[in-house]
Amino acid sequence: MIQWEFARKLFDSGDGEKYWIYKVVNAGQENAKIEKLQNPIKLWKEGRLYAHPVNIKL
């Protein structure tokens, strides 16, 4: 959740393009690849990214 809030602050200040999420697909396999998502808050607001934040307390 902390990272999502940081991404939101960058988006709100006009610097959302500076924030990236890197997603590893098929990790440990020969066809593994990295998908890059720039400005996840913008993608989320446009309906192009589904995000369901989870709070974890230790």
C-alpha distance matrix in Angstrom:
0.0 3.8 5.4 5.1 6.3 8.6 9.9 10.5 12.4 14.4 15.2 16.4 18.5 20.1 18.7 16.4 18.8 17.9 14.5 15.0 13.5 16.1 16.7 19.5 21.8 24.5 23.6 26.7 29.1 31.5 30.0 26.5 25.0 22.0 20.6 19.2 17.0 17.4 15.6 13.1 12.7 16.5 16.9 14.7 16.8 19.9 19.2 19.3 15.8 14.5 10.8 9.8 6.1 6.6 6.3 8.4 10.8 13.6
3.8 0.0 3.8 5.5 5.2 6.3 8.7 9.8 10.6 12.6 14.3 15.3 16.7 18.7 17.0 15.3 17.8 16.3 13.3 14.4 13.6 16.4 17.7 20.5 23.3 26.1 24.9 27.8 30.4 32.6 31.2 27.6 25.9 22.6 21.5 19.6 17.6 17.3 15.5 13.9 13.4 17.2 18.1 16.4 18.3 21.4 21.3 21.2 18.0 17.3 13.7 13.3 9.8 10.3 9.2 10.6 12.0 14.3
5.4 3.8 0.0 3.8 5.4 5.0 6.2 8.6 9.8 10.7 12.3 14.2 15.5 16.7 14.6 12.5 14.6 13.1 9.8 10.6 10.0 12.9 14.6 17.6 20.5 23.5 22.3 25.5 27.8 29.8 28.2 24.6 22.6 19.2 18.0 15.9 14.0 13.7 12.2 10.8 11.1 14.7 15.4 14.4 16.6 19.3 19.4 18.8 15.6 15.6 12.4 13.0 10.1 11.4 11.5 12.9 14.9 16.9
5.1 5.5 3.8 0.0 3.8 5.4 5.0 6.2 8.7 9.9 10.4 12.2 14.3 15.4 14.0 11.4 13.9 13.3 10.0 10.9 10.2 13.6 14.9 18.2 20.6 23.9 23.3 26.7 28.6 30.6 28.7 25.3 23.1 19.8 17.8 15.8 13.1 12.9 10.7 8.6 8.1 11.9 12.6 11.1 13.1 16.0 16.0 15.9 12.8 12.7 9.5 10.3 7.8 10.2 11.0 13.4 15.8 18.5
6.3 5.2 5.4 3.8 0.0 3.8 5.4 4.9 6.2 8.7 9.7 10.3 12.3 14.3 13.3 11.5 14.7 14.0 11.4 13.3 13.4 16.9 18.5 21.9 24.4 27.6 26.9 30.2 32.3 34.2 32.4 28.9 26.7 23.2 21.3 18.9 16.2 15.2 12.4 11.1 9.5 13.1 14.7 13.1 14.2 17.5 18.0 18.4 15.7 15.6 12.4 12.8 10.0 12.1 11.9 14.4 16.1 18.9
8.6 6.3 5.0 5.4 3.8 0.0 3.8 5.3 5.1 6.4 8.6 9.9 10.8 12.6 10.8 9.6 12.5 11.0 8.8 11.3 12.2 15.6 17.9 21.2 24.1 27.4 26.5 29.7 31.8 33.4 31.7 28.1 25.7 22.1 20.4 17.6 15.2 13.7 11.2 11.0 10.1 13.3 15.2 14.5 15.6 18.6 19.5 19.4 16.9 17.5 14.6 15.6 13.0 14.9 14.8 16.7 18.2 20.5
9.9 8.7 6.2 5.0 5.4 3.8 0.0 3.8 5.5 5.2 6.2 8.7 10.0 10.7 8.9 6.6 9.4 8.8 6.2 8.6 9.8 13.5 15.8 19.4 22.0 25.5 25.0 28.4 30.1 31.5 29.5 26.1 23.4 19.7 17.6 14.7 11.9 10.2 7.4 7.3 6.6 9.6 11.5 11.2 12.5 15.2 16.3 15.9 13.7 14.8 12.5 14.4 12.6 15.2 16.0 18.2 20.4 22.8
10.5 9.8 8.6 6.2 4.9 5.3 3.8 0.0 3.8 5.4 5.0 6.1 8.6 9.9 9.5 7.5 11.1 11.3 9.4 11.9 13.0 16.8 18.7 22.4 24.7 28.2 28.0 31.5 33.1 34.6 32.3 29.1 26.4 22.8 20.3 17.5 14.3 12.5 9.1 8.6 6.1 9.0 11.5 10.5 10.8 14.0 15.4 15.8 14.0 14.8 12.6 14.1 12.5 15.4 16.1 18.8 20.9 23.7
12.4 10.6 9.8 8.7 6.2 5.1 5.5 3.8 0.0 3.8 5.4 5.1 6.2 8.7 8.3 8.0 11.6 11.2 10.3 13.5 15.2 18.9 21.3 24.8 27.4 31.0 30.4 33.8 35.6 37.0 34.9 31.5 28.7 25.1 22.9 19.7 16.8 14.5 11.2 11.7 9.5 11.8 14.7 14.2 14.0 17.1 18.9 19.3 17.6 18.6 16.3 17.6 15.6 18.1 18.1 20.6 22.0 24.6
14.4 12.6 10.7 9.9 8.7 6.4 5.2 5.4 3.8 0.0 3.8 5.5 5.2 6.3 4.8 4.7 8.1 7.6 7.5 11.1 13.5 17.1 19.9 23.4 26.1 29.8 29.2 32.5 34.2 35.2 33.1 29.8 26.8 23.0 20.8 17.4 14.7 11.8 8.8 10.5 9.1 10.6 13.6 14.0 14.1 16.5 18.7 18.5 17.1 18.8 17.0 19.0 17.3 20.0 20.4 22.7 24.5 26.8
15.2 14.3 12.3 10.4 9.7 8.6 6.2 5.0 5.4 3.8 0.0 3.8 5.5 5.2 5.4 3.8 7.6 8.8 8.5 11.6 13.8 17.5 19.8 23.6 25.8 29.6 29.5 33.0 34.3 35.3 32.8 29.8 26.6 23.0 20.3 17.0 13.8 11.0 7.3 8.8 6.6 7.3 10.8 11.3 10.7 13.1 15.5 15.7 14.8 16.7 15.5 17.8 16.8 20.0 20.9 23.6 25.7 28.4
16.4 15.3 14.2 12.2 10.3 9.9 8.7 6.1 5.1 5.5 3.8 0.0 3.8 5.5 7.4 7.4 11.0 12.1 12.1 15.2 17.3 21.1 23.4 27.1 29.3 33.1 33.0 36.5 37.9 39.0 36.5 33.5 30.4 26.8 24.1 20.8 17.5 14.8 11.1 12.2 9.3 10.0 13.6 13.5 12.1 14.8 17.4 18.3 17.5 19.0 17.5 19.3 18.1 21.2 21.7 24.6 26.3 29.1
18.5 16.7 15.5 14.3 12.3 10.8 10.0 8.6 6.2 5.2 5.5 3.8 0.0 3.8 5.6 7.5 10.6 11.0 12.0 15.6 18.3 21.9 24.6 28.3 30.8 34.5 34.1 37.5 39.0 39.9 37.6 34.5 31.2 27.6 25.1 21.6 18.7 15.5 12.2 14.2 12.0 12.4 16.0 16.5 15.4 17.7 20.5 20.9 20.3 22.1 20.6 22.5 21.1 23.9 24.2 26.7 28.2 30.8
20.1 18.7 16.7 15.4 14.3 12.6 10.7 9.9 8.7 6.3 5.2 5.5 3.8 0.0 3.8 5.8 8.0 9.4 11.1 14.4 17.4 20.8 23.5 27.1 29.4 33.2 33.1 36.6 37.7 38.3 35.8 32.9 29.5 25.9 23.3 19.7 16.8 13.4 10.4 13.0 11.3 10.6 14.2 15.5 14.3 15.9 19.0 19.1 19.0 21.3 20.4 22.9 22.0 25.1 25.9 28.5 30.4 32.9
18.7 17.0 14.6 14.0 13.3 10.8 8.9 9.5 8.3 4.8 5.4 7.4 5.6 3.8 0.0 3.8 5.5 5.8 7.9 11.3 14.6 17.8 20.9 24.4 26.9 30.7 30.3 33.6 34.8 35.4 33.1 30.1 26.7 23.0 20.7 17.0 14.6 11.1 8.6 11.7 10.9 10.9 13.9 15.5 15.3 16.8 19.5 18.9 18.4 20.8 19.7 22.3 21.1 24.1 24.8 27.0 29.0 31.2
16.4 15.3 12.5 11.4 11.5 9.6 6.6 7.5 8.0 4.7 3.8 7.4 7.5 5.8 3.8 0.0 3.8 5.3 5.7 8.7 11.6 15.0 17.8 21.4 23.7 27.5 27.4 30.8 31.9 32.6 30.2 27.2 23.9 20.3 17.7 14.1 11.3 8.0 5.0 7.9 7.4 7.5 10.3 11.9 12.1 13.6 16.0 15.3 14.6 17.0 16.1 18.9 18.1 21.2 22.4 24.7 27.0 29.4
18.8 17.8 14.6 13.9 14.7 12.5 9.4 11.1 11.6 8.1 7.6 11.0 10.6 8.0 5.5 3.8 0.0 3.8 5.5 7.6 11.0 13.8 16.7 20.1 22.4 26.2 26.1 29.4 30.3 30.6 28.1 25.3 21.8 18.3 15.8 12.0 9.8 6.0 4.9 8.7 9.6 8.8 10.7 13.3 13.9 14.5 16.9 15.4 15.1 18.1 17.6 20.8 20.3 23.4 24.8 26.9 29.4 31.5
17.9 16.3 13.1 13.3 14.0 11.0 8.8 11.3 11.2 7.6 8.8 12.1 11.0 9.4 5.8 5.3 3.8 0.0 3.8 6.6 10.3 12.9 16.4 19.5 22.3 25.9 25.3 28.4 29.7 30.1 28.0 25.0 21.6 17.9 16.1 12.3 10.8 7.5 7.0 10.2 11.4 11.7 13.5 15.6 16.6 17.6 19.7 18.0 17.1 19.7 18.7 21.5 20.4 23.1 24.1 25.8 28.0 29.8
14.5 13.3 9.8 10.0 11.4 8.8 6.2 9.4 10.3 7.5 8.5 12.1 12.0 11.1 7.9 5.7 5.5 3.8 0.0 3.8 7.0 10.1 13.4 16.7 19.6 23.2 22.5 25.8 27.2 28.0 26.0 22.7 19.6 15.8 13.9 10.4 8.5 6.0 5.3 7.4 9.1 10.5 11.6 13.2 14.9 16.2 17.7 16.0 14.4 16.6 15.3 18.0 16.8 19.4 20.6 22.2 24.6 26.5
15.0 14.4 10.6 10.9 13.3 11.3 8.6 11.9 13.5 11.1 11.6 15.2 15.6 14.4 11.3 8.7 7.6 6.6 3.8 0.0 3.8 6.5 9.8 13.1 15.9 19.5 19.0 22.3 23.5 24.3 22.2 18.9 15.8 12.0 10.2 6.8 5.5 4.4 6.0 7.0 10.1 11.3 11.2 13.0 15.4 16.2 17.0 14.7 12.9 15.2 14.3 17.2 16.5 18.9 20.6 22.0 24.7 26.4
13.5 13.6 10.0 10.2 13.4 12.2 9.8 13.0 15.2 13.5 13.8 17.3 18.3 17.4 14.6 11.6 11.0 10.3 7.0 3.8 0.0 3.8 6.4 9.9 12.7 16.3 15.8 19.3 20.7 21.8 19.8 16.4 13.6 10.0 8.3 5.9 5.0 6.5 8.0 7.2 10.6 12.4 11.3 12.4 15.6 16.4 16.3 13.9 11.4 13.1 12.1 14.7 14.3 16.4 18.4 19.6 22.6 24.2
16.1 16.4 12.9 13.6 16.9 15.6 13.5 16.8 18.9 17.1 17.5 21.1 21.9 20.8 17.8 15.0 13.8 12.9 10.1 6.5 3.8 0.0 3.8 6.6 9.7 13.2 12.5 15.8 17.1 18.2 16.2 12.8 10.1 6.4 5.8 4.8 6.3 8.8 11.3 10.5 14.2 15.6 14.0 15.3 18.6 19.0 18.6 15.6 13.3 14.9 14.3 16.8 16.6 18.3 20.5 21.1 24.1 25.3
16.7 17.7 14.6 14.9 18.5 17.9 15.8 18.7 21.3 19.9 19.8 23.4 24.6 23.5 20.9 17.8 16.7 16.4 13.4 9.8 6.4 3.8 0.0 3.8 6.3 9.9 9.8 13.4 14.5 16.0 13.9 10.5 8.4 5.6 5.0 6.4 7.8 11.2 13.5 11.9 15.5 16.9 14.6 15.5 19.1 19.2 18.1 15.0 12.5 13.6 13.4 15.6 16.0 17.5 20.0 20.5 23.8 25.1
19.5 20.5 17.6 18.2 21.9 21.2 19.4 22.4 24.8 23.4 23.6 27.1 28.3 27.1 24.4 21.4 20.1 19.5 16.7 13.1 9.9 6.6 3.8 0.0 3.8 6.7 6.1 9.7 10.8 12.4 10.7 7.1 5.9 4.6 6.4 8.9 11.2 14.6 17.2 15.7 19.3 20.6 18.2 19.0 22.7 22.6 21.3 18.1 15.8 16.6 16.5 18.4 18.8 19.7 22.2 22.2 25.4 26.2
21.8 23.3 20.5 20.6 24.4 24.1 22.0 24.7 27.4 26.1 25.8 29.3 30.8 29.4 26.9 23.7 22.4 22.3 19.6 15.9 12.7 9.7 6.3 3.8 0.0 3.8 5.5 9.1 9.0 10.7 8.4 5.6 5.4 6.2 7.3 10.8 12.9 16.5 19.2 17.4 20.9 21.9 19.0 19.8 23.5 22.9 21.1 17.9 15.9 16.5 17.1 19.0 20.1 21.0 23.9 24.0 27.4 28.3
24.5 26.1 23.5 23.9 27.6 27.4 25.5 28.2 31.0 29.8 29.6 33.1 34.5 33.2 30.7 27.5 26.2 25.9 23.2 19.5 16.3 13.2 9.9 6.7 3.8 0.0 3.8 6.4 5.7 8.0 6.5 4.5 6.8 9.0 10.9 14.4 16.7 20.3 23.0 21.2 24.6 25.7 22.7 23.3 27.0 26.5 24.4 21.3 19.3 19.6 20.2 21.6 22.8 23.2 26.0 25.7 28.9 29.5
23.6 24.9 22.3 23.3 26.9 26.5 25.0 28.0 30.4 29.2 29.5 33.0 34.1 33.1 30.3 27.4 26.1 25.3 22.5 19.0 15.8 12.5 9.8 6.1 5.5 3.8 0.0 3.8 5.5 8.3 8.2 5.2 7.5 9.0 11.7 14.7 17.2 20.6 23.2 21.6 25.1 26.5 23.9 24.5 28.2 28.1 26.3 23.2 20.9 21.1 21.0 22.2 22.7 22.9 25.2 24.5 27.4 27.6
26.7 27.8 25.5 26.7 30.2 29.7 28.4 31.5 33.8 32.5 33.0 36.5 37.5 36.6 33.6 30.8 29.4 28.4 25.8 22.3 19.3 15.8 13.4 9.7 9.1 6.4 3.8 0.0 3.8 6.9 8.5 6.7 9.9 12.0 15.1 18.1 20.8 24.1 26.8 25.3 28.8 30.3 27.6 28.3 32.0 31.8 30.0 26.9 24.6 24.8 24.7 25.7 26.1 25.9 28.0 26.9 29.6 29.4
29.1 30.4 27.8 28.6 32.3 31.8 30.1 33.1 35.6 34.2 34.3 37.9 39.0 37.7 34.8 31.9 30.3 29.7 27.2 23.5 20.7 17.1 14.5 10.8 9.0 5.7 5.5 3.8 0.0 3.8 5.4 5.4 9.2 12.2 15.0 18.4 21.3 24.7 27.7 26.2 29.8 30.9 27.9 28.8 32.5 31.9 30.0 26.8 24.9 25.3 25.7 27.0 27.9 28.0 30.4 29.6 32.6 32.6
31.5 32.6 29.8 30.6 34.2 33.4 31.5 34.6 37.0 35.2 35.3 39.0 39.9 38.3 35.4 32.6 30.6 30.1 28.0 24.3 21.8 18.2 16.0 12.4 10.7 8.0 8.3 6.9 3.8 0.0 3.8 5.6 8.9 12.4 15.4 18.7 21.9 25.1 28.4 27.4 31.0 31.7 28.8 30.2 33.7 32.8 31.2 27.7 26.3 27.1 27.8 29.5 30.5 30.9 33.4 32.8 35.8 35.8
30.0 31.2 28.2 28.7 32.4 31.7 29.5 32.3 34.9 33.1 32.8 36.5 37.6 35.8 33.1 30.2 28.1 28.0 26.0 22.2 19.8 16.2 13.9 10.7 8.4 6.5 8.2 8.5 5.4 3.8 0.0 3.8 6.5 10.2 12.6 16.1 19.2 22.5 25.7 24.7 28.3 28.8 25.7 27.2 30.6 29.5 27.8 24.3 23.2 24.2 25.3 27.3 28.5 29.3 32.1 31.9 35.1 35.5
26.5 27.6 24.6 25.3 28.9 28.1 26.1 29.1 31.5 29.8 29.8 33.5 34.5 32.9 30.1 27.2 25.3 25.0 22.7 18.9 16.4 12.8 10.5 7.1 5.6 4.5 5.2 6.7 5.4 5.6 3.8 0.0 3.8 7.1 10.0 13.4 16.4 19.7 22.9 21.8 25.5 26.2 23.4 24.7 28.3 27.5 26.0 22.5 21.0 21.9 22.6 24.5 25.4 26.2 28.8 28.6 31.7 32.1
25.0 25.9 22.6 23.1 26.7 25.7 23.4 26.4 28.7 26.8 26.6 30.4 31.2 29.5 26.7 23.9 21.8 21.6 19.6 15.8 13.6 10.1 8.4 5.9 5.4 6.8 7.5 9.9 9.2 8.9 6.5 3.8 0.0 3.8 6.6 9.9 13.1 16.3 19.6 18.9 22.6 23.1 20.4 22.1 25.6 24.6 23.5 19.9 18.6 20.1 20.8 23.2 24.1 25.3 28.0 28.1 31.3 32.0
22.0 22.6 19.2 19.8 23.2 22.1 19.7 22.8 25.1 23.0 23.0 26.8 27.6 25.9 23.0 20.3 18.3 17.9 15.8 12.0 10.0 6.4 5.6 4.6 6.2 9.0 9.0 12.0 12.2 12.4 10.2 7.1 3.8 0.0 3.8 6.4 9.8 12.8 16.1 15.5 19.3 20.0 17.6 19.4 22.8 22.1 21.3 17.8 16.3 18.0 18.4 21.0 21.6 23.0 25.5 25.9 29.0 30.0
20.6 21.5 18.0 17.8 21.3 20.4 17.6 20.3 22.9 20.8 20.3 24.1 25.1 23.3 20.7 17.7 15.8 16.1 13.9 10.2 8.3 5.8 5.0 6.4 7.3 10.9 11.7 15.1 15.0 15.4 12.6 10.0 6.6 3.8 0.0 3.8 6.6 9.9 13.2 12.5 16.3 16.6 14.0 16.0 19.2 18.4 17.7 14.2 12.9 15.0 15.8 18.8 19.7 21.7 24.4 25.3 28.6 30.0
19.2 19.6 15.9 15.8 18.9 17.6 14.7 17.5 19.7 17.4 17.0 20.8 21.6 19.7 17.0 14.1 12.0 12.3 10.4 6.8 5.9 4.8 6.4 8.9 10.8 14.4 14.7 18.1 18.4 18.7 16.1 13.4 9.9 6.4 3.8 0.0 3.8 6.4 9.9 9.9 13.7 14.0 12.0 14.4 17.4 16.8 16.8 13.5 12.2 14.9 15.3 18.5 19.0 21.3 23.8 24.9 28.1 29.6
17.0 17.6 14.0 13.1 16.2 15.2 11.9 14.3 16.8 14.7 13.8 17.5 18.7 16.8 14.6 11.3 9.8 10.8 8.5 5.5 5.0 6.3 7.8 11.2 12.9 16.7 17.2 20.8 21.3 21.9 19.2 16.4 13.1 9.8 6.6 3.8 0.0 3.8 6.6 6.3 10.0 10.2 8.4 10.7 13.6 13.3 13.5 10.5 9.2 12.1 12.5 15.9 16.5 19.3 21.8 23.4 26.7 28.6
17.4 17.3 13.7 12.9 15.2 13.7 10.2 12.5 14.5 11.8 11.0 14.8 15.5 13.4 11.1 8.0 6.0 7.5 6.0 4.4 6.5 8.8 11.2 14.6 16.5 20.3 20.6 24.1 24.7 25.1 22.5 19.7 16.3 12.8 9.9 6.4 3.8 0.0 3.8 5.8 8.8 8.6 8.1 10.9 13.0 12.9 14.2 11.6 10.9 14.0 14.1 17.5 17.7 20.7 22.8 24.7 27.6 29.7
15.6 15.5 12.2 10.7 12.4 11.2 7.4 9.1 11.2 8.8 7.3 11.1 12.2 10.4 8.6 5.0 4.9 7.0 5.3 6.0 8.0 11.3 13.5 17.2 19.2 23.0 23.2 26.8 27.7 28.4 25.7 22.9 19.6 16.1 13.2 9.9 6.6 3.8 0.0 3.8 5.6 5.5 6.5 8.8 10.3 11.0 12.8 11.2 10.3 13.2 12.8 16.1 16.0 19.2 21.2 23.4 26.2 28.6
13.1 13.9 10.8 8.6 11.1 11.0 7.3 8.6 11.7 10.5 8.8 12.2 14.2 13.0 11.7 7.9 8.7 10.2 7.4 7.0 7.2 10.5 11.9 15.7 17.4 21.2 21.6 25.3 26.2 27.4 24.7 21.8 18.9 15.5 12.5 9.9 6.3 5.8 3.8 0.0 3.8 5.4 4.9 6.0 8.5 9.8 10.4 9.0 7.1 9.6 9.0 12.3 12.6 15.9 18.2 20.6 23.6 26.2
12.7 13.4 11.1 8.1 9.5 10.1 6.6 6.1 9.5 9.1 6.6 9.3 12.0 11.3 10.9 7.4 9.6 11.4 9.1 10.1 10.6 14.2 15.5 19.3 20.9 24.6 25.1 28.8 29.8 31.0 28.3 25.5 22.6 19.3 16.3 13.7 10.0 8.8 5.6 3.8 0.0 3.8 5.4 5.0 6.1 8.6 9.8 9.8 8.4 10.1 9.2 12.1 12.1 15.7 17.7 20.6 23.4 26.3
16.5 17.2 14.7 11.9 13.1 13.3 9.6 9.0 11.8 10.6 7.3 10.0 12.4 10.6 10.9 7.5 8.8 11.7 10.5 11.3 12.4 15.6 16.9 20.6 21.9 25.7 26.5 30.3 30.9 31.7 28.8 26.2 23.1 20.0 16.6 14.0 10.2 8.6 5.5 5.4 3.8 0.0 3.8 5.4 5.1 6.2 8.6 8.5 8.7 11.3 11.6 14.9 15.5 19.2 21.4 24.3 27.2 30.0
16.9 18.1 15.4 12.6 14.7 15.2 11.5 11.5 14.7 13.6 10.8 13.6 16.0 14.2 13.9 10.3 10.7 13.5 11.6 11.2 11.3 14.0 14.6 18.2 19.0 22.7 23.9 27.6 27.9 28.8 25.7 23.4 20.4 17.6 14.0 12.0 8.4 8.1 6.5 4.9 5.4 3.8 0.0 3.8 5.5 5.1 6.3 5.0 5.3 8.6 9.8 13.4 14.8 18.4 21.1 23.9 27.1 29.9
14.7 16.4 14.4 11.1 13.1 14.5 11.2 10.5 14.2 14.0 11.3 13.5 16.5 15.5 15.5 11.9 13.3 15.6 13.2 13.0 12.4 15.3 15.5 19.0 19.8 23.3 24.5 28.3 28.8 30.2 27.2 24.7 22.1 19.4 16.0 14.4 10.7 10.9 8.8 6.0 5.0 5.4 3.8 0.0 3.8 5.4 5.1 5.7 4.5 6.2 7.0 10.2 11.8 15.5 18.3 21.3 24.5 27.6
16.8 18.3 16.6 13.1 14.2 15.6 12.5 10.8 14.0 14.1 10.7 12.1 15.4 14.3 15.3 12.1 13.9 16.6 14.9 15.4 15.6 18.6 19.1 22.7 23.5 27.0 28.2 32.0 32.5 33.7 30.6 28.3 25.6 22.8 19.2 17.4 13.6 13.0 10.3 8.5 6.1 5.1 5.5 3.8 0.0 3.8 5.4 7.6 7.9 9.4 10.1 12.8 14.2 18.0 20.4 23.7 26.7 29.9
19.9 21.4 19.3 16.0 17.5 18.6 15.2 14.0 17.1 16.5 13.1 14.8 17.7 15.9 16.8 13.6 14.5 17.6 16.2 16.2 16.4 19.0 19.2 22.6 22.9 26.5 28.1 31.8 31.9 32.8 29.5 27.5 24.6 22.1 18.4 16.8 13.3 12.9 11.0 9.8 8.6 6.2 5.1 5.4 3.8 0.0 3.8 5.5 7.7 10.0 11.9 15.0 17.0 20.7 23.4 26.6 29.8 32.9
19.2 21.3 19.4 16.0 18.0 19.5 16.3 15.4 18.9 18.7 15.5 17.4 20.5 19.0 19.5 16.0 16.9 19.7 17.7 17.0 16.3 18.6 18.1 21.3 21.1 24.4 26.3 30.0 30.0 31.2 27.8 26.0 23.5 21.3 17.7 16.8 13.5 14.2 12.8 10.4 9.8 8.6 6.3 5.1 5.4 3.8 0.0 3.8 5.6 7.0 9.7 12.6 15.3 18.8 21.9 25.0 28.3 31.5
19.3 21.2 18.8 15.9 18.4 19.4 15.9 15.8 19.3 18.5 15.7 18.3 20.9 19.1 18.9 15.3 15.4 18.0 16.0 14.7 13.9 15.6 15.0 18.1 17.9 21.3 23.2 26.9 26.8 27.7 24.3 22.5 19.9 17.8 14.2 13.5 10.5 11.6 11.2 9.0 9.8 8.5 5.0 5.7 7.6 5.5 3.8 0.0 3.8 6.8 9.8 13.3 15.8 19.2 22.4 25.2 28.6 31.5
15.8 18.0 15.6 12.8 15.7 16.9 13.7 14.0 17.6 17.1 14.8 17.5 20.3 19.0 18.4 14.6 15.1 17.1 14.4 12.9 11.4 13.3 12.5 15.8 15.9 19.3 20.9 24.6 24.9 26.3 23.2 21.0 18.6 16.3 12.9 12.2 9.2 10.9 10.3 7.1 8.4 8.7 5.3 4.5 7.9 7.7 5.6 3.8 0.0 3.8 6.3 9.9 12.3 15.6 18.9 21.4 25.0 27.7
14.5 17.3 15.6 12.7 15.6 17.5 14.8 14.8 18.6 18.8 16.7 19.0 22.1 21.3 20.8 17.0 18.1 19.7 16.6 15.2 13.1 14.9 13.6 16.6 16.5 19.6 21.1 24.8 25.3 27.1 24.2 21.9 20.1 18.0 15.0 14.9 12.1 14.0 13.2 9.6 10.1 11.3 8.6 6.2 9.4 10.0 7.0 6.8 3.8 0.0 3.8 6.8 9.8 12.9 16.4 19.0 22.6 25.5
10.8 13.7 12.4 9.5 12.4 14.6 12.5 12.6 16.3 17.0 15.5 17.5 20.6 20.4 19.7 16.1 17.6 18.7 15.3 14.3 12.1 14.3 13.4 16.5 17.1 20.2 21.0 24.7 25.7 27.8 25.3 22.6 20.8 18.4 15.8 15.3 12.5 14.1 12.8 9.0 9.2 11.6 9.8 7.0 10.1 11.9 9.7 9.8 6.3 3.8 0.0 3.8 6.1 9.4 12.8 15.5 19.0 22.0
9.8 13.3 13.0 10.3 12.8 15.6 14.4 14.1 17.6 19.0 17.8 19.3 22.5 22.9 22.3 18.9 20.8 21.5 18.0 17.2 14.7 16.8 15.6 18.4 19.0 21.6 22.2 25.7 27.0 29.5 27.3 24.5 23.2 21.0 18.8 18.5 15.9 17.5 16.1 12.3 12.1 14.9 13.4 10.2 12.8 15.0 12.6 13.3 9.9 6.8 3.8 0.0 3.8 6.4 10.0 12.8 16.3 19.4
6.1 9.8 10.1 7.8 10.0 13.0 12.6 12.5 15.6 17.3 16.8 18.1 21.1 22.0 21.1 18.1 20.3 20.4 16.8 16.5 14.3 16.6 16.0 18.8 20.1 22.8 22.7 26.1 27.9 30.5 28.5 25.4 24.1 21.6 19.7 19.0 16.5 17.7 16.0 12.6 12.1 15.5 14.8 11.8 14.2 17.0 15.3 15.8 12.3 9.8 6.1 3.8 0.0 3.8 6.7 9.8 13.1 16.3
6.6 10.3 11.4 10.2 12.1 14.9 15.2 15.4 18.1 20.0 20.0 21.2 23.9 25.1 24.1 21.2 23.4 23.1 19.4 18.9 16.4 18.3 17.5 19.7 21.0 23.2 22.9 25.9 28.0 30.9 29.3 26.2 25.3 23.0 21.7 21.3 19.3 20.7 19.2 15.9 15.7 19.2 18.4 15.5 18.0 20.7 18.8 19.2 15.6 12.9 9.4 6.4 3.8 0.0 3.8 6.4 9.9 13.0
6.3 9.2 11.5 11.0 11.9 14.8 16.0 16.1 18.1 20.4 20.9 21.7 24.2 25.9 24.8 22.4 24.8 24.1 20.6 20.6 18.4 20.5 20.0 22.2 23.9 26.0 25.2 28.0 30.4 33.4 32.1 28.8 28.0 25.5 24.4 23.8 21.8 22.8 21.2 18.2 17.7 21.4 21.1 18.3 20.4 23.4 21.9 22.4 18.9 16.4 12.8 10.0 6.7 3.8 0.0 3.8 6.5 10.0
8.4 10.6 12.9 13.4 14.4 16.7 18.2 18.8 20.6 22.7 23.6 24.6 26.7 28.5 27.0 24.7 26.9 25.8 22.2 22.0 19.6 21.1 20.5 22.2 24.0 25.7 24.5 26.9 29.6 32.8 31.9 28.6 28.1 25.9 25.3 24.9 23.4 24.7 23.4 20.6 20.6 24.3 23.9 21.3 23.7 26.6 25.0 25.2 21.4 19.0 15.5 12.8 9.8 6.4 3.8 0.0 3.8 6.6
10.8 12.0 14.9 15.8 16.1 18.2 20.4 20.9 22.0 24.5 25.7 26.3 28.2 30.4 29.0 27.0 29.4 28.0 24.6 24.7 22.6 24.1 23.8 25.4 27.4 28.9 27.4 29.6 32.6 35.8 35.1 31.7 31.3 29.0 28.6 28.1 26.7 27.6 26.2 23.6 23.4 27.2 27.1 24.5 26.7 29.8 28.3 28.6 25.0 22.6 19.0 16.3 13.1 9.9 6.5 3.8 0.0 3.8
13.6 14.3 16.9 18.5 18.9 20.5 22.8 23.7 24.6 26.8 28.4 29.1 30.8 32.9 31.2 29.4 31.5 29.8 26.5 26.4 24.2 25.3 25.1 26.2 28.3 29.5 27.6 29.4 32.6 35.8 35.5 32.1 32.0 30.0 30.0 29.6 28.6 29.7 28.6 26.2 26.3 30.0 29.9 27.6 29.9 32.9 31.5 31.5 27.7 25.5 22.0 19.4 16.3 13.0 10.0 6.6 3.8 0.0
